[in-house]
Amino acid sequence: MDGLNAAAAAKAKDAKVRDAMSALADDYRQILDAVAAGQPAPTGLDDKLGKDANRIDELCTIGGATD
């Protein structure tokens, strides 16, 4: 997670990419926190994780997202 946040903060030149990387890092952090506590991941996190990963793909692909 630290690597994703570092990439978002230091390397991403676009605010949308920074936000998407930070969101994905937060998703993974929630999974790790749940596992460490012996709990299931929060409800809906699997859908959010997929959406956040897809957003990164859109933003970081030539001809990808423009919004």
C-alpha angles and dihedrals in degrees: 000000000000089000093052092048091047090050090049095047101038109024109031110093095191124068091220091057091046090052093047093049091048091050091051091048089052091051091054091045090055090051092050092047091051093048092048090052092047091243133125118259114270116278112271095016093117090058092045091049091053093048093047092049091048090051090056090050090051094048096043099046123091106256090015130134119343099186 
